[in-house]
Amino acid sequence: MKLAIFSFEVLVIFFGWQLYGLFHSLLASSAFKNVIEKTMPGLFKRYRFIFVISAILTPLPLLWFQVTHKSPDVWNSFREIRLLGGIMAGMGLALLRKAFAHYDSKLFLGLSQKREDSETFKSNGLLAKMRHPLYTAILMILWGWFLFSNSYNNLAFSLANTLYIFIGIQWEEKKLIKQYGQKYMDYKAKVPMLIPKIRP
């Protein structure tokens, strides 16, 4: 019997989300945005909004595939583990909501014309405890959902997106160092990436 982890559906989900991550990163890269700004300045004014819409729409076929193709569970489902997963995902959603308070929602959604590189450096609130609270929240939701519904498809989904998040953090921090210089390097040396320090 073929191992479920290497089934066609699981591989499609894992590599499909990796391709989505690469596509998303390409569209978010400064080099690609600079090309759009120079060649299509009219489009560039709405680039962030178009980027957000594409980020929402492009994974829909993959999500449909993932939902409609069932796969076996990694282990026998236990009520306690499902409860833990639900609590973790719920805490992740609460953290996500709190983390968004640090961002300009209009700028984030592309409804503001203000340039992203003109944003002031922020290191207060949650950002004083961890550098990427949004990613921490997403990871909690991903793995909380996996614990709640522990199919091989969901394992592939969680692994692929976790890998993408860690790669994306490296790219994002290179951009932030370029944007803020020594100020961000000092912040990076002092504040943990994803898990806040437990202070005595």
Summary of the structure (lengths in Angstrom):
residues: 200
radius of gyration: 18.9
end to end distance: 51.5
largest distance: 56.5
contacts: 550
relative contact order: 0.15
helix: 74%
strand: 1%
